[in-house]
Amino acid sequence: MSILHRTVFAVSAARLDQLPPPTVAEVCFVGRSNSGKSSAINTLTNQRRLAFSSKTPGRTRLINMFGIPDPINKNEWLGYLVDLPGYGYAAVDPQTRQEWADVLGHYLQSRPSLAGVVLMIDIRRGVTALDKQLTDWLAPTGLPVLALLTKADKLPYGQRVRAVNKVTKELSHIGALHTIPFSSTRAIGVEEATHHIENWISPSIVP
């Protein structure tokens, strides 16, 4: 069983100073609203409603942290999966969108326990201007990025391959980038994504 399947809800925070101390590895999930982020987290953790999307902007702006229990030290976390607020929410005023962007940018650039970033991109949309802005923040950090091209089941195999190549080229300024097609409904890319995330959380216990 994957260590991700043991994941449980830990804490929600509206501000970075409300997060727990940065003591164990964190893997964050980030992407445009409606990019399939919640579905991906649920699929990777083999749970139906660990993460859930909402049409209410107040819910969307929270940083939700899900803890992976340490199998040896029962009262400790092995690591966290971090669901960052979706960006590009159309119904939100520009000032609020900028505030969200500031939270995202500060977390991605200054969180010392951040071990890797899972970037969700709708395979049918490709890299948007907002995705590019986010990766411009990420590139200087040197953090490894796993780009999941979500909703891959909507495209035939040949188009998926071309989409992966196109996104990889467009995000080539990220040094440590791995791009895969992903589908929560058809389990495309789930095993490969799980392996990457497990290694970021705890390389010592993953074969």
MOWO-V301248 format. One record per residue. N is the residue number from 0. RES is the residue in one small letter. OMEGA is omega as a letter, one per 20 degrees, with the letter a starting at -180 (* if undefined). Layout:
BEGIN
<<N RES OMEGA> <N RES OMEGA>>
END
This chain:
BEGIN
<<0 m r> <1 s r> <2 i a> <3 l a> <4 h r> <5 r a> <6 t r> <7 v r> <8 f a> <9 a a> <10 v r> <11 s a> <12 a r> <13 a a> <14 r a> <15 l a> <16 d r> <17 q a> <18 l r> <19 p r> <20 p a> <21 p a> <22 t a> <23 v a> <24 a r> <25 e r> <26 v a> <27 c r> <28 f a> <29 v r> <30 g r> <31 r r> <32 s a> <33 n r> <34 s a> <35 g a> <36 k a> <37 s r> <38 s r> <39 a r> <40 i r> <41 n a> <42 t a> <43 l r> <44 t r> <45 n r> <46 q a> <47 r a> <48 r r> <49 l r> <50 a r> <51 f r> <52 s r> <53 s r> <54 k r> <55 t a> <56 p r> <57 g r> <58 r a> <59 t a> <60 r a> <61 l r> <62 i a> <63 n a> <64 m r> <65 f a> <66 g r> <67 i a> <68 p r> <69 d a> <70 p a> <71 i r> <72 n a> <73 k a> <74 n a> <75 e r> <76 w r> <77 l r> <78 g a> <79 y r> <80 l a> <81 v r> <82 d a> <83 l a> <84 p r> <85 g a> <86 y r> <87 g a> <88 y a> <89 a a> <90 a a> <91 v a> <92 d a> <93 p a> <94 q r> <95 t r> <96 r r> <97 q r> <98 e r> <99 w r> <100 a r> <101 d r> <102 v r> <103 l a> <104 g a> <105 h r> <106 y a> <107 l a> <108 q a> <109 s a> <110 r a> <111 p a> <112 s a> <113 l a> <114 a a> <115 g a> <116 v r> <117 v a> <118 l a> <119 m r> <120 i r> <121 d a> <122 i a> <123 r a> <124 r a> <125 g a> <126 v r> <127 t r> <128 a r> <129 l r> <130 d a> <131 k r> <132 q a> <133 l a> <134 t r> <135 d r> <136 w a> <137 l a> <138 a a> <139 p a> <140 t a> <141 g r> <142 l r> <143 p a> <144 v r> <145 l r> <146 a r> <147 l r> <148 l a> <149 t r> <150 k a> <151 a r> <152 d r> <153 k a> <154 l r> <155 p a> <156 y a> <157 g r> <158 q r> <159 r a> <160 v r> <161 r r> <162 a r> <163 v a> <164 n a> <165 k r> <166 v r> <167 t r> <168 k a> <169 e a> <170 l a> <171 s r> <172 h r> <173 i a> <174 g a> <175 a a> <176 l r> <177 h a> <178 t r> <179 i r> <180 p a> <181 f r> <182 s r> <183 s a> <184 t a> <185 r r> <186 a r> <187 i r> <188 g a> <189 v a> <190 e a> <191 e r> <192 a r> <193 t a> <194 h r> <195 h a> <196 i r> <197 e a> <198 n r> <199 w a> <200 i a> <201 s a> <202 p a> <203 s a> <204 i r> <205 v a> <206 p *>>
END
